[in-house]
C-alpha cells in the first residue's frame, strides 16, 4: 500500500461534492505474521494423512484426457474404475514446478494483481442463480442485474476482480451466456475476471476475449496470464470431466487455476475438522499435480472452502467458528507447499442483516489471519451463495475497507508520537483545538461508507434509516456515478465480432 497515501487528501477518499467517499484502488498487503492454529506436528499429521489418501485411496477422474495425462506423468491409473493414485514423489515434483506467486494482467495494466506472498485480492460474489435488493425483492438472475453488479465492482475500489458470473443471466441460452458475461466483464470493467471452466470451450472463450481486449495473440497471453478459474472438486474425491477439461485448457494456455475442494463437514467431508482438512488437502494437491503435468510452471492456487453443515437439517453453514479455523489452518497448509492461497468470505444468512454481517466478519477475519491471497465472494454473497445481494455488496465493501485500513501499519515517529501536543494541553483539558489535531483532523481516522454516528435525535430527523436501508441508497448512488472505462472502438468491434462468430459456431451445441 502507498506509504504516503494519507497525505494525498482524505486517506485517498473522494471528497468531490456529494460523491461516495471511498478508499482508492490499491494493492493490499498483509504486514502481520499469519496466525497458526495448528502445531508443526499437527500440520505434518494432516499432510501425511492426505498423502495416504492419494496413495491408497486415490481420486475418481471422469475425463479420459486427464486420465491419459496422469498416466503419462507416472500416476497409477485404473482406467476401468477411473481411479488415479499418486505417490508422494509425483506430488513433490509438482510442488517444485508450481510458482510461488504469479501476476494476472487485465486490459488495464494498472490493475494487475499479484497472487502470492503477502498480497490480498478481494473478489466479487460469484455463481448465485438469484439476485436481491430491498426495493425489487428476490428474483432469478438476469443480464441487466449482471451488468449492474459489474458496474458496481468497477466503481467500488475495494473490489479487485470479478468472479464467475456474479449472477446467472438465465434468460440467455445456457450454452452461450458465458460469452455475454465475458463481454460485460470487459466492457463495464477493466479488471481481472474469472473464466467459467465447465469444459474447455468456455475457458478458451474467456482466454481469447481477454487477449483481444489487451491487443494480444493467444500465444502472447499464454506468457502473460490475465484470467483465472475455480476448479471445483466434486468432493469427496471426484474430478468430473468438465472440470478436468477446463483445468487442462487453462493450464495449457498458462492461465491460473484455483483448485478448490467443496468439503462441507458432515456432508461431503467427515464431521471432524482434522479429517476434513486432510481430505481437502489431498484433493487440492491432486489438482495441483494435474495442472503441472499439463504445463510445468502453470499458475495454480491452493483453494479452501471447508465449512460445516447444520446437522439438524443438512443445510450449509458459513461464517462459523469451524469455518474460520479452517480458513486459518488452510493457510498454514498452503504456505507449507509454497502455493498462493484462495479462501472465501461467506455467510448463510437469507438477508442483509446482523447475521449476514457477523458471519461474514467471522469468515473475513479467518481469511486475513490465514493470509489468504484471494478472498473469493468478498462482496455480495447471501443465502449461502444462492443469491447475489445489492445491499450485502455495499455492507461487505464497508467491511473490506475497514480491513484494508486495519492492515495499514501504525506510524511511530517523532511527529506521530506528539509529545509537544501532550505537553501543550493542561491536565483535564482537551485536544480539539491543539495544532497537532488541526493539522490532521480531516484525515485522521477512517471515514465509513455506512456507519451513522449522529445522535439519536438527528438520526431520527434524517429518516431513522438502518444500515441496510442506507446501503440501498448507496448502491443506487454508485450506479448513477459509475463511469464506463474507456475502450478502443476497434477492440470493442473485435470483441463483438468474436462473440457473434462463437455464438454461431456453438449453435445449439456445447462450446
N, C-alpha and C positions, 0 to 999 in steps of 0.2 A: 504494500500500500504506500502511496506517496507520503514521504516523511513530512512534507510541509503542506499537506492538504488543508490543515486548519487555517493557514494564512491566505487561502485563496477565496475567502468570502463565505462565511457561514458553514464551515466544515464542508464546503463544496456544494451546499444546498442551493437550489434555485429560489431566489427571492424576488423574481421579476413579477411585480403585480400580484395577482391572485393565483398564479400557477401553483401546482402542487410542489411543496418543498420536499426534496428528497436528496439522498446522498448521490454523489457522482458514480458513473460506471467506473469500476476499478477492479484491479486484480486483488483478490482477497487472499491473505496468508494467515496461517495459524502460528503465532510466535511461541506458543506454550508447549511444554512437553506433553505427549499423549498420556492419557490415563490408562492404567493397566489393571484389569480386573482378574486376570489370570497370572498365576506364578509361572516361572520358567518351566517347572515340572509339569504343571497342568497344560501349558501350551504344547509341550512336547508330547504329552499323552494324547491330546486331540489330534496332533499331526500324525502320530503313529497309527492311531485308530483309523484315520482317513486313508492311510496307505494300505492298511489291511482291507478296507472296503474296496479299494481299487484293485488290489492284487487277488483277493479271494472271492469277492462277490461280483465285481465289475459293474458296467453300465450297459443298459439296453440302448442300442443305436439303431434307429429306424431308417437311416439313409444308406443305400448301397454305396454311394460315392464316398461317404465318410468312412464306412467300413473298409473300403479299399485303401483310403489314405492312411488309416490307422494300422492296417495290416502291413502296408509298405514301410511304415515307420517303425515297425518292430513290436507292435502290440499283439497280444494273444486274442485272436478273433474267432469266435464261433459263429459262422455266417448263418447256420440254420436257426440258431437261437437268437441271433442278432445281439450277442453278448460280447463285450470287449473288456479285457482285463489289462491293466497297465502295471509294469514293475516299477519300482522306485527309481531305477536308473533312467527310465524314459521321462519320468516326472522331473527329475533333477536336470536333465538335458534341456527340457522345455523351459524351465525356470531360468536357466542360464541365458537363453536367447531372448526371452521376453524383456522388453525395455522397462527400465526403472521408472521412466516418465516419458511423455510424448506431448507434442503440440497438435492442436486442431485449429485450422485456419479457415474462417468463413469468408464470405465475399468482402466483408470489411476487415481488413488485416489488423485494424486497431482493436478488434475484439477477439483476437487469437487467445485460445485457452491453453493452459498447461495443466496436464493431468499427472499428478505425482508430487513428491516432496511435501511441502507444507501448504501448497495451494488448495483453495476451496472454491468449487464452482457450484452455483445453485441453478437447478433446472426447473422448468415449468412442469406442472402436473401433466401426466401422460396416460392415455388409454381409456378414460371413462366413456361409457356409452351415453351418459346423460349429462345435462348441464342444469344449473340452477342459479337464479338470482331472486332477490326478495320481492321484486316487482312482477315478474312473469312466472315465477314458480319453477318447479321441476319439469323438464321436458327432454325428449330424445335429442341427442346431439345433432347438430346441423351445421351447414357450411358457414352461414353468417356468424353464428356464435364462435365457430372455429376461428374465423378471421379476426373477430374482436379479441379473442384471447391472445392471438399472435401479436396484435397491435399493443395490447397491454404488456406483453412480455418485452416488446421493443421499448415501450415507454418507461417502464419501471427499471431503474438501473441495477437493482439487486438481482435481477434475473440474468444469468449468463448464457443459457442455452435453452433450446426448445426440445421437449421430449417427443415421444412417439404419439402423434395425433392427440392433442390436448382434449379433444372430444371427437367421437366418431361422427362424421357428416353422413348420416345414414340415408339421406335422400339421394346420395350419389351412388353409382354402381360400386359394389364391394370390390370388384376386381381391378378397378382403375381409380378409386377415390384417393389412393396414395399419391397419384400424380397431381391432383388438385391440392392436396395438403402440402406437398413439397413446393408447389408453385406459390402458395400463400406464404409459406415459411420464407421464401426467397424474396417475394415482393414486399411483404409488410414488415419484414425484419431483416437485419444483416448479421444475424448470429449463427453460430454452430447449431445444427439440428440433427435430430435422430432419424435414421432410416428405418423403415419397417423391414424386419428380417424374416417375414413369413415367406420363405422361398428366396431363390436367388434373384428373380426378376425385380421384385420390389426394392431390394437392396441396390441392385445395379442402377435402377432408375434414379434413386437418390444420389448415388455417387456421380452419375453423369450430369445430373442437373446442377449439383454443386460445382462441378468442374466448369460447366457452361457459364455459371454466374461469376466465376473467377477468371474467365477467359483462358481456361486450361484445356489441354487434351487429356484423355483418360490416363495415359501413361504418366503425365506430369502430376496429376493429383495422387497417383499411387505413391509418389515420393514426398507429397505434402498433404497429408490427410486433412479432410475438412468435415467429415461426418462420422457418426458413431451409431451403434445399435446395441440393444439389450438382447442377449441370448437367454431366454427364459427356459431354464431346465424344468422339465416335467417331473418334478420330484414326486416320489422317490426314484432316483437312479434311471431316468429315461431322457434321452435326447431324441426328440421326434425329427422326422425327415425335414420339415420346413425349417426348423431352427438350424439344423445341421447345414442345409443348403445355403441359408442366409449367412451363417458363420463363415463357410468356405468362400463365398463370393466376397464378403467384406475383407477377409484376411488376404485373399489373392490380390486384391486391389489396394492393400496397405491401409485400410480404414480400421477404425477402432471397434473392437467388440468388448462388451461388458458381460461377463459370464455370471448370471445371477440365478442361483437355485431358489425355488419357491418353497422354502422349508418352514411351514407353519406347524409349530409343535402341537402334537395331539392329532394332526390330520395327515400332512404329507411328510412329517418327520416325527421321531419319538418325542414323548412328552417331556423328557429331561433336556435341559439346555445343553449339557455337555454332549449328549448323543446327537442332538440337532446340529450343533456346530461341527461335529465330526462328519456328519452326512453332508452338510453344506460345503465343507472344505473339500471333501472328495469330489463332489460334483463340480465345484468351481475349478479345481485342479485338472479335472478331465477336460473341461472346455479349453483351458489354457494349453494343454498338450495338443489338442486338435488344431488350435489356431497356429501353433508353432510348427506343427508338421506340415501344414499347408504353406506357410511362409515364415521361416525363421526371422524373428525380429518384428513381426506384425504387432501393432499396438493392441494390448489387451489389458483389461482391468479385472480385478477380483471384486465380484459383486456379492452383496449380502442382503437378504431380505427375511431373515429369521425373526419370526414373532410367534404368537400363540393364538389359539382359538379359544372361544368361550366353551368350556367343557359341558355347559348345560345345553347349549344349542348347536355347537359346531361352527358358529359364525366367527369370521376372522376378527382378531383384536389387534390394534396398533397403538403405539404410544404407551405401552405397558412397561412396568419395571423390567420384565423379561426382555422385551424388545430393546430397551435402552442398553441393558447389559450386553445383549447380543451385538448391538452396533459397536460397542466399545471392544468387545472380545474379537469381533471380526476384523477390526482394525489391527489388532495385535497379529492376527494370522496373516493379513495382507503384508504387513511390514516384515514378518518372518521370511516371506517369499520375495520381498523387494518388488512388490507389484502395486501400482496405483489402486486406490480403494474407492468403490462406489457403495453408498449407503442411501437411506431414504428418510423423508420427513412425512410421517403418515399419521392418520387418525381414523377411528371407526365411527366418529360422530355423524349423525344424519343431518346436522345443521351447523351453520357457522356460529357456534355458541361457546359457552365456557368449556364444555367437554372437548370440543374441537380444538380450543386454544391450549388447554393443559396437556392433552395427549400429543399435540403437535410439538409443544415446547419440550416435552419429555423426549420425543424422538430426536428433535434437533440437538438437544444437549448431548445425547448419546452419539450422534453423528460427529459433533465438534470435538468432544472428548476423545472419540476414537480416531480422530484425524482423517475423516473422510475427505477425499479429493473431489468426488462428485456426490452432491446431495440431490438425488433424484426426487421428483414430486415435491420440490421445496415450496411451491406456492400453488394453492388452488385445490388441493386434494380433499375430498369429502366423501363420506359414506363408504369408507373402506375402499375407495378407488372406483366406485360406481358412478360418481358424479364429480364434474368439474364445476366449482362454485366461484362466481364473480366476487362475492363478499369475502369468502375464505381466502381468495387470492390476495386481496388487499390486507386482510388481517395478517396473513403469512408474510407479506412484504414488510410489515412493521416488525415482526419478529426477526426476519433476516437482517434488516437494517440495524436493529438493536444488537444482534450478534456481531455484525461487521464492526460496529463501534466498540463492542466489548473486546474484540480481538486487536484493537488499536493499543499498542504498548503505552504504558504510563510514562510521561516525560518527567524526568527528575534532573533539574539543573538549577542554577542559581536563580534564574527568573521565575521558574515554576515553584520553587520552594517558598518564595515570597516572604522571606524574613522581614524585609522592610515593611511589608503590608501588615504583618502581625505586630511589628513594633509600633506602627502608626495608629493603631486602634486601641483605645483605652480598654481596660478590663470592663466587661459588661457592655461594651459598645457594639457596633455592627459594621459590616464591610460593604454595605450597599454603595456608598459614595467614595470608597477608597480607590485611588488611581489604579491599583492592581486589578480591581473589579471593573472599573470603567473601560480599561483597555481590552478587556476580554468578555464583557457581559453578553454581547450579542451572539458570540460563537462558543461560549464556554462549555455548553452542555448539548447533548443530543436533543434535537428538536423532533418530536414524534410526528408520525403521519396521523395517527388515530387517537391518541390519548387526549382527553379533555381535562384540563387542570383548573377549570373555573370553579368558583364556589357554587354551592347548590343553587342559590337564587339566580345567579347569572346563567348557569346551565339550564335551569327551567325557562328563563326568558329566551334562550337560544333555541328552544324546541324540545329540550329534555331528551335528545337522541342518545341511544346507547351506541356502543362501538360498532355493532353490526349495521345499524341504520346509517351511521356516519360512513361506513365502508361502501354502502350503496351510492351515497353522494360522491365519494371519491373516485370509484371506478368509472362513473358516468362523466365526471370532470376530466379524468385522464383520457378517455376516448375522444372527448372534444378537443383536447390539447394535442393529441397524437399527431405526429408528422411522419409521413411515409419516407423511408430512407431513399435517397436518390439511386437510380439505376440507369445505366446507359441504355437508350432505346434499342440499340442493336442487340444487346444482351437479352432484353425483355422479349424481343421478337424471336430470338433463338430459343428461349425457354418455351414460348408459346408454340413454336413450330415443333419442338421436341414432344411436348405434351400431346399435340394433335396427332403426330406420327405414331407415338406409342399407343394412344387410345385406339387408333385404327388397327394397329398390329395386334393388340390384345383382344379386341372384339368382345366376344362372349366367353373367351377362354381365360386361363390364368396367365399372369405376366411371367 
